[in-house]
Amino acid sequence: ATVVVAPPSAYLEETKKLLKQNIKLAGQDVSQFEKGAHTGELGAFELKEFADYCIVGHSERHETFEITLQKINECLLHKITPIVCFVDKKVLERIPQLSECIVCWEDPQNISQNGVYAPKNILDVRSEVESLKKFWPNITLLYGGSVNRQNIQELVNIDKLDGVLVGNASLDPT
């Protein structure tokens, strides 16, 4: 199993120094632009010094598909594997480089709000995972939606699910 940690960009360098060899780093986001005057943006050309992966299209960013696609392109140009978050599976049909990405289904009804988790029936998650894998059998599929200590064991036991994206619960070190 591959473990990927996505600290805030200000801590990428320090985290890289502290991590064991078998743990990979991801950016939490990346600029859609190659280079230029984009104050506060982290370009893929900069991120590649620290991270092998980058989360793009996360639902809480409310970005258009076009922006997400630009970010995917920037990541791939700089040999960073994009972890593409999606709510609607129709988005996957529009990504030409899908085989080069990891995808993460975010169930909008199951995303924690201010640390309050919305429980999801594990059978519903399993059913959607099977549906996604039926259409895209070769994708690497993650699930993100209130992943926490209470449901992680059930989630990792879903046969066709390749992993999880832990959000708010990752802030609790216990």
C-alpha positions as CSV (number, residue, x, y, z in Angstrom):
1,A,0.0,0.0,0.0
2,T,1.1,3.5,-0.8
3,V,0.7,6.1,2.0
4,V,0.5,9.7,0.8
5,V,0.5,12.7,3.1
6,A,-0.7,16.1,1.9
7,P,0.4,18.8,4.4
8,P,-0.2,22.6,3.8
9,S,2.3,23.8,1.2
10,A,4.2,25.9,3.8
11,Y,5.2,22.6,5.4
12,L,6.1,20.5,2.4
13,E,9.9,21.0,2.7
14,E,10.0,20.2,6.4
15,T,7.6,17.3,6.0
16,K,9.7,15.8,3.3
17,K,12.7,15.9,5.6
18,L,10.8,14.1,8.4
19,L,9.0,11.4,6.4
20,K,10.2,7.8,6.0
21,Q,11.2,6.7,2.5
22,N,8.1,4.7,1.9
23,I,5.7,7.6,2.6
24,K,5.0,10.0,-0.3
25,L,4.0,13.6,-0.3
26,A,1.2,15.4,-2.1
27,G,0.3,19.0,-2.6
28,Q,-3.2,20.0,-1.4
29,D,-3.6,22.1,-4.6
30,V,-1.6,23.5,-7.5
31,S,-1.8,26.5,-9.7
32,Q,-3.6,26.1,-13.1
33,F,-0.9,28.3,-14.6
34,E,2.6,27.2,-15.8
35,K,4.4,30.4,-14.6
36,G,3.8,34.1,-14.4
37,A,2.6,36.7,-11.9
38,H,0.1,34.6,-9.9
39,T,0.6,35.8,-6.3
40,G,0.1,33.1,-3.7
41,E,-0.1,30.3,-6.3
42,L,2.1,27.2,-6.1
43,G,3.2,26.1,-9.5
44,A,3.6,22.5,-10.5
45,F,7.2,23.4,-11.5
46,E,7.8,24.3,-7.8
47,L,5.7,21.5,-6.3
48,K,7.6,18.8,-8.1
49,E,10.6,19.5,-5.9
50,F,8.7,18.1,-2.9
51,A,5.7,16.0,-4.0
52,D,4.9,13.1,-6.3
53,Y,1.1,13.7,-6.1
54,C,-1.3,16.6,-5.9
55,I,-5.0,16.9,-5.0
56,V,-6.9,18.7,-7.7
57,G,-10.6,19.5,-8.0
58,H,-11.5,19.1,-4.4
59,S,-15.2,19.9,-3.9
60,E,-14.6,22.5,-1.2
61,R,-12.7,24.6,-3.8
62,H,-15.8,24.9,-6.0
63,E,-13.6,25.1,-9.2
64,T,-14.9,24.6,-12.7
65,F,-14.0,21.5,-14.7
66,E,-11.9,23.6,-17.0
67,I,-9.7,24.8,-14.1
68,T,-9.4,21.2,-12.8
69,L,-8.4,20.1,-16.2
70,Q,-5.7,22.8,-16.4
71,K,-4.4,21.6,-13.0
72,I,-4.3,18.0,-14.2
73,N,-2.3,19.1,-17.3
74,E,0.1,21.1,-15.2
75,C,0.7,18.1,-12.8
76,L,1.3,15.7,-15.6
77,L,3.6,18.1,-17.4
78,H,5.8,18.1,-14.3
79,K,5.5,14.3,-13.6
80,I,3.2,14.8,-10.6
81,T,0.3,12.3,-10.3
82,P,-3.0,14.2,-10.0
83,I,-5.4,12.9,-7.4
84,V,-8.6,14.2,-9.1
85,C,-11.6,14.6,-6.8
86,F,-15.1,14.4,-8.3
87,V,-18.7,14.4,-7.1
88,D,-20.3,13.5,-10.4
89,K,-18.9,10.5,-12.3
90,K,-19.7,12.2,-15.7
91,V,-16.6,14.3,-15.0
92,L,-14.4,11.2,-15.5
93,E,-15.7,10.9,-19.1
94,R,-14.2,14.3,-19.9
95,I,-10.7,13.7,-18.6
96,P,-8.5,12.6,-21.6
97,Q,-5.6,11.5,-19.4
98,L,-7.7,9.6,-16.9
99,S,-5.4,6.6,-16.9
100,E,-2.6,8.8,-15.7
101,C,-4.6,10.0,-12.7
102,I,-5.8,8.7,-9.4
103,V,-9.5,9.6,-8.9
104,C,-11.3,10.2,-5.6
105,W,-15.1,10.1,-5.4
106,E,-16.4,12.6,-2.9
107,D,-20.0,11.9,-1.9
108,P,-21.5,15.4,-1.4
109,Q,-24.0,14.1,1.2
110,N,-21.2,12.5,3.2
111,I,-18.5,15.2,3.5
112,S,-18.0,16.4,7.1
113,Q,-18.9,20.0,7.8
114,N,-16.9,21.7,10.5
115,G,-15.8,18.4,12.0
116,V,-19.4,17.0,12.1
117,Y,-19.4,13.7,10.2
118,A,-22.3,12.6,8.1
119,P,-22.6,8.8,8.4
120,K,-23.0,6.9,5.1
121,N,-24.4,3.5,4.6
122,I,-21.4,1.3,3.7
123,L,-23.6,-0.7,1.2
124,D,-24.3,2.5,-0.7
125,V,-20.5,3.3,-0.9
126,R,-19.8,-0.3,-2.0
127,S,-22.5,-0.1,-4.7
128,E,-21.2,3.2,-6.1
129,V,-17.6,1.9,-6.1
130,E,-18.7,-1.2,-8.0
131,S,-20.6,1.0,-10.5
132,L,-17.5,3.2,-11.1
133,K,-15.2,0.2,-11.5
134,K,-17.6,-1.4,-13.9
135,F,-17.2,1.6,-16.3
136,W,-13.5,2.3,-15.5
137,P,-12.0,-1.0,-14.4
138,N,-8.4,0.2,-14.5
139,I,-8.7,3.4,-12.6
140,T,-7.2,3.8,-9.1
141,L,-10.2,4.8,-7.1
142,L,-10.2,6.5,-3.7
143,Y,-13.2,7.4,-1.5
144,G,-13.4,10.7,0.3
145,G,-16.3,11.5,2.5
146,S,-16.2,11.6,6.3
147,V,-13.5,9.0,6.4
148,N,-12.8,8.5,10.1
149,R,-11.8,6.1,12.8
150,Q,-15.4,4.7,13.0
151,N,-15.7,3.8,9.3
152,I,-12.2,3.2,8.0
153,Q,-12.2,-0.5,8.6
154,E,-15.4,-1.0,6.6
155,L,-14.1,1.2,3.8
156,V,-10.8,-0.5,3.4
157,N,-12.6,-3.8,3.1
158,I,-14.5,-2.8,0.0
159,D,-13.0,-5.0,-2.6
160,K,-12.7,-2.7,-5.6
161,L,-11.8,0.4,-3.6
162,D,-8.1,1.2,-3.8
163,G,-7.9,3.6,-0.9
164,V,-9.3,6.6,1.0
165,L,-8.8,10.3,1.2
166,V,-8.9,11.4,4.8
167,G,-9.8,15.0,5.4
168,N,-10.8,16.5,8.7
169,A,-10.1,13.3,10.7
170,S,-6.5,13.6,9.6
171,L,-6.1,16.6,11.9
172,D,-6.6,14.4,15.0
173,P,-3.2,12.8,15.8
174,T,-4.7,10.3,18.3
